[in-house]
Amino acid sequence: MDSAIKDLIQGLLSFRIWSMLAWQEIRQRYRRSTLGPLWLTLSTGIMILAMGPLYGGLFGQTLDSYFLYLATGIVSWQLISTTIQDSCLAFIGSEGFIKQLKLPLSLYVLRIIWKNLIIYLHTLVIVVIIYIFFPPPIPFQMLFFVFGIFLFSVNAIWVGIVVGLLCARFRDITPIVTSIVGVMFFITPIMWPVKMLGGRLLITELNPFYHFMEIIRGPIIGDQIQPISWIMVILITLFGYLFMLLLYSRFRARIAYWI
């Protein structure tokens, strides 16, 4: 386990490397585009603009409050889902670096997290625009937004390492992860309000995606985050890191051979 902890610490200390690699990947993806990553912001904004009146009417929501709920839900879900799916290729996609350079392997997971956080900050422009057109009272809970993003990032590290390692060993896991994320989109309250479930809250309370959505989206829209969400996220963090360290310490040395 010491080797896994050492790799993780060295990866975290290599901020200049994984941040540079993240920026390079974003620039390469949009190198011939005028708007660059803002294209993702624009397409997401158009989708929210089209979905807002439709789903707001279906769910009986007022347009001003639902636009904010939908926008924060979509951009938060994009951050969570894209980070998980990109983690499937954390080691496979870095084959050239891993086989030629002696760098901590956790660095390649941190690169993915940083890249998606940068893109997430771009898409938050949509939420700012909605705040301008439908200005709600600024809640004091918004201060917890940074803490929510921090907790998500901390968990994204162990999830990325576990998913990346398993996908490097078993290539069939990548489409399985994609399918699971797709299903979770529909059973997580992203577009529909959780109060529509009535007394059947067990569906959400057992859904880890819901709790991470709550700690990220809740502070922005001024919702009071239930203690169960904080408790679940902390428990997931503790058990997740324990599982990751056990798995990573045993199989980290084999990743270079698997890819």
SVG drawing of the C-alpha trace seen along z (x, -y; Angstrom):
<svg xmlns="http://www.w3.org/2000/svg" viewBox="-48 -40 59 48">
<polyline fill="none" stroke="black" stroke-width="0.4" points="0.0,0.0 3.0,-2.3 3.8,-2.3 0.2,-3.3 0.2,-6.1 3.6,-7.3 2.4,-7.2 -0.6,-9.3 1.3,-11.9 3.9,-12.2 1.1,-12.6 -0.6,-15.4 2.8,-17.2 3.2,-17.0 0.7,-19.8 2.6,-21.5 2.7,-18.3 -0.9,-17.1 -2.3,-20.7 -0.1,-21.2 -1.3,-17.9 -4.9,-18.8 -4.6,-22.2 -2.8,-20.5 -5.6,-18.0 -8.2,-20.8 -6.2,-22.9 -5.6,-19.9 -9.3,-19.0 -10.3,-22.6 -7.2,-23.6 -9.0,-24.6 -12.1,-26.0 -12.7,-29.7 -14.7,-29.4 -12.7,-26.5 -14.3,-24.9 -17.1,-27.5 -18.7,-25.4 -19.6,-22.9 -21.0,-25.8 -23.0,-27.0 -24.5,-23.6 -25.3,-22.9 -27.0,-26.3 -29.1,-25.7 -30.2,-22.3 -31.2,-23.8 -33.1,-26.6 -35.0,-24.0 -35.7,-21.6 -36.6,-24.2 -40.1,-25.2 -41.0,-21.7 -39.9,-19.8 -40.9,-22.7 -44.4,-22.4 -44.5,-18.6 -43.3,-18.8 -45.5,-21.8 -42.6,-24.0 -42.3,-27.8 -39.9,-28.7 -37.7,-31.0 -36.9,-28.4 -36.8,-25.4 -34.3,-27.0 -31.8,-27.3 -32.6,-23.8 -32.2,-22.3 -29.0,-24.2 -27.2,-23.4 -28.3,-19.7 -27.1,-19.4 -23.7,-21.0 -23.1,-19.2 -24.1,-15.8 -21.7,-16.5 -18.9,-17.0 -19.6,-13.8 -20.4,-11.6 -17.6,-12.8 -15.0,-12.4 -16.1,-8.8 -16.2,-7.9 -12.9,-9.6 -11.3,-7.7 -11.9,-4.5 -9.1,-5.6 -6.9,-7.2 -4.1,-4.6 -5.0,-3.1 -5.0,-6.5 -1.6,-7.4 0.2,-4.3 2.9,-6.2 3.7,-8.3 3.5,-5.3 5.9,-3.1 8.4,-5.8 8.5,-8.1 8.8,-7.2 6.0,-9.3 3.4,-8.5 0.4,-6.8 -2.0,-8.8 -0.9,-11.8 -2.9,-10.6 -6.1,-10.4 -5.5,-13.9 -5.1,-15.2 -8.6,-14.0 -10.1,-15.5 -8.4,-18.9 -9.5,-18.9 -13.1,-18.3 -13.1,-20.9 -11.8,-23.5 -14.6,-22.5 -17.1,-22.7 -16.1,-26.2 -16.8,-27.1 -20.3,-25.7 -21.0,-27.5 -21.3,-30.6 -24.8,-29.3 -25.8,-29.4 -24.4,-33.0 -26.6,-34.1 -29.7,-32.5 -28.9,-34.4 -28.9,-37.6 -32.2,-37.0 -33.9,-35.3 -32.2,-36.8 -32.9,-34.7 -31.9,-35.8 -28.2,-34.9 -28.2,-32.2 -25.6,-31.9 -25.4,-28.2 -23.5,-29.1 -20.4,-29.2 -20.6,-25.4 -20.3,-25.2 -16.5,-25.2 -16.5,-22.5 -18.8,-20.4 -16.5,-20.7 -13.6,-19.8 -15.3,-16.7 -16.2,-15.6 -12.6,-16.1 -11.3,-14.1 -13.6,-11.2 -12.9,-11.5 -9.3,-10.5 -10.1,-7.1 -12.9,-6.5 -10.6,-7.4 -7.8,-5.1 -10.1,-2.1 -12.0,-2.5 -8.8,-3.2 -7.1,-0.2 -10.1,2.2 -10.6,0.9 -6.9,1.5 -7.2,5.1 -10.6,5.9 -11.5,3.9 -15.2,4.9 -15.6,2.8 -15.5,-0.5 -18.9,0.1 -20.3,1.4 -19.4,-1.9 -20.9,-3.9 -24.1,-2.0 -24.3,-2.4 -23.7,-6.1 -26.4,-6.3 -29.0,-4.5 -28.1,-6.6 -28.9,-9.8 -32.6,-8.8 -32.9,-7.6 -31.0,-10.6 -33.0,-13.8 -31.2,-15.9 -34.2,-17.1 -37.0,-16.2 -37.4,-17.5 -36.8,-14.9 -40.0,-16.0 -42.0,-14.3 -41.1,-11.0 -43.3,-11.7 -42.4,-9.3 -40.3,-7.0 -37.1,-8.8 -35.2,-5.6 -34.6,-5.5 -32.5,-8.6 -31.0,-8.0 -29.3,-4.8 -28.1,-6.6 -24.5,-7.9 -24.9,-10.1 -27.8,-11.9 -25.7,-12.9 -22.9,-14.2 -25.4,-16.2 -26.8,-17.6 -23.5,-18.9 -22.6,-20.5 -25.9,-21.8 -27.6,-22.5 -25.5,-25.5 -26.0,-27.1 -29.8,-27.0 -30.0,-27.7 -31.3,-24.3 -30.7,-23.1 -28.5,-20.1 -29.8,-17.3 -27.3,-15.8 -27.7,-12.4 -26.0,-13.7 -23.0,-14.9 -22.8,-11.6 -23.1,-9.5 -20.4,-11.4 -18.0,-11.2 -18.6,-7.4 -18.2,-6.9 -14.9,-8.8 -13.5,-6.8 -14.5,-3.4 -13.6,-4.3 -10.0,-5.3 -9.6,-2.2 -10.7,0.0 -8.6,-2.0 -5.4,-1.7 -5.8,2.0 -6.4,2.5 -3.8,0.0 -1.0,1.3 -1.5,4.8 -1.9,4.2 -0.2,0.8 3.0,2.4 1.0,4.5 -0.7,1.6 2.2,1.0 1.9,4.6 -1.9,4.5 -2.0,1.6"/>
</svg>
